[in-house]
């Protein structure tokens, strides 16, 4: 009887360990995906601000601000 309980608990442990590993691995993939998506968004935002920034020459800025 003791051997049967040990075998069942070991089988249960293996199932729990497998699911923990899989969920942990999936969580890491999701974090990497978020980082990649965020970095792509950041790159797109930087490009957008470069394209839509008003460029005022420095001599014009001096005359305007003084």
Contact map, one row per residue, 1 for C-alpha under 8 A:
111110000000000000000000000000000000000000000000000000000000000000
111111000000000000000000000000000000000000000000000000000000000000
111111100000000000000000000000000000000000000000000000000000000000
111111110000000000000000000000000000000000000000000000000000000000
111111111000000000000000000000000000000000000000000000000000000000
011111111100000000000000000000000000000000000000000000000000000000
001111111110000000000000000000000000000000000000000000000000000000
000111111111000000000000000000000000000000000000000000000000000000
000011111111100000000000000000000000000000000000000000000000000000
000001111111110000000000000000000000000000000000000000000000000000
000000111111111000000000000000000000000000000000000000000000000000
000000011111111100000000000000000000000000000000000000000000000000
000000001111111110000000000000000000000000000000000000000000000000
000000000111111111000000000000000000000000000000000000000000000000
000000000011111111100000000000000000000000000000000000000000000000
000000000001111111110000000000000000000000000000000000000000000000
000000000000111111111000000000000000000000000000000000000000000000
000000000000011111111100000000000000000000000000000000000000000000
000000000000001111111110000000000000000000000000000000000000000000
000000000000000111111111000000000000000000000000000000000000000000
000000000000000011111111100000000000000000000000000000000000000000
000000000000000001111111110000000000000000000000000000000000000000
000000000000000000111111111000000000000000000000000000000000000000
000000000000000000011111111100000000000000000000000000000000000000
000000000000000000001111111110000000000000000000000000000000000000
000000000000000000000111111111000000000000000000000000000000000000
000000000000000000000011111111100000000000000000000000000000000000
000000000000000000000001111111110000000000000000000000000000000000
000000000000000000000000111111111000000000000000000000000000000000
000000000000000000000000011111111100000000000000000000000000000000
000000000000000000000000001111111110000000000000000000000000000000
000000000000000000000000000111111111000000000000000000000000000000
000000000000000000000000000011111111100000000000000000000000000000
000000000000000000000000000001111111110000000000000000000000000000
000000000000000000000000000000111111111000000000000000000000000000
000000000000000000000000000000011111111100000000000000000000000000
000000000000000000000000000000001111111110000000000000000000000000
000000000000000000000000000000000111111111000000000000000000000000
000000000000000000000000000000000011111111100000000000000000000000
000000000000000000000000000000000001111111110000000000000000000000
000000000000000000000000000000000000111111111000000000000000000000
000000000000000000000000000000000000011111111100000000000000000000
000000000000000000000000000000000000001111111110000000000000000000
000000000000000000000000000000000000000111111111000000000000000000
000000000000000000000000000000000000000011111111100000000000000000
000000000000000000000000000000000000000001111111110000000000000000
000000000000000000000000000000000000000000111111111000000000000000
000000000000000000000000000000000000000000011111111100000000000000
000000000000000000000000000000000000000000001111111110000000000000
000000000000000000000000000000000000000000000111111110000000000000
000000000000000000000000000000000000000000000011111110000000000000
000000000000000000000000000000000000000000000001111111000000000000
000000000000000000000000000000000000000000000000111111100000000000
000000000000000000000000000000000000000000000000000111110000000000
000000000000000000000000000000000000000000000000000011111000000000
000000000000000000000000000000000000000000000000000001111101100000
000000000000000000000000000000000000000000000000000000111111100000
000000000000000000000000000000000000000000000000000000011111110000
000000000000000000000000000000000000000000000000000000001111111000
000000000000000000000000000000000000000000000000000000011111111100
000000000000000000000000000000000000000000000000000000011111111110
000000000000000000000000000000000000000000000000000000000111111111
000000000000000000000000000000000000000000000000000000000011111111
000000000000000000000000000000000000000000000000000000000001111111
000000000000000000000000000000000000000000000000000000000000111111
000000000000000000000000000000000000000000000000000000000000011111
